[in-house]
């Protein structure tokens, strides 16, 4: 993506984060992360790998706001270096 696309990406994700439903998504991700930590009900290898993937995706989604902040800071730093 070029700079303009990255800025649009950040702006649009910030709009998503500002919506009330985003807090529900985060709550579901946090719940999924906690549930995936419970190994008592993992009966086989397939379930283990499913849980690992589920936890990985939940962490990715929950970390999106921090990723956007980092990207915006990087874009600002690059902009400051260009001047």
Secondary structure in CASP SS format (residue, H / E / C, confidence):
PFRMAT SS
TARGET T0000
AUTHOR 0000-0000-0000
METHOD secondary structure of the structure
MODEL  1
X C 1.00
X C 1.00
X H 1.00
X H 1.00
X H 1.00
X H 1.00
X H 1.00
X H 1.00
X H 1.00
X H 1.00
X H 1.00
X H 1.00
X H 1.00
X H 1.00
X H 1.00
X H 1.00
X H 1.00
X H 1.00
X C 1.00
X H 1.00
X H 1.00
X H 1.00
X H 1.00
X H 1.00
X H 1.00
X H 1.00
X H 1.00
X H 1.00
X H 1.00
X H 1.00
X H 1.00
X H 1.00
X H 1.00
X H 1.00
X H 1.00
X H 1.00
X H 1.00
X C 1.00
X C 1.00
X C 1.00
X C 1.00
X C 1.00
X C 1.00
X C 1.00
X H 1.00
X H 1.00
X H 1.00
X H 1.00
X H 1.00
X H 1.00
X H 1.00
X H 1.00
X H 1.00
X H 1.00
X H 1.00
X H 1.00
X H 1.00
X H 1.00
X H 1.00
X H 1.00
X H 1.00
X H 1.00
X C 1.00
X H 1.00
X H 1.00
X H 1.00
X H 1.00
X H 1.00
X H 1.00
X H 1.00
X H 1.00
X H 1.00
X H 1.00
X H 1.00
X H 1.00
X H 1.00
X H 1.00
X H 1.00
X H 1.00
X H 1.00
X H 1.00
X H 1.00
X C 1.00
END
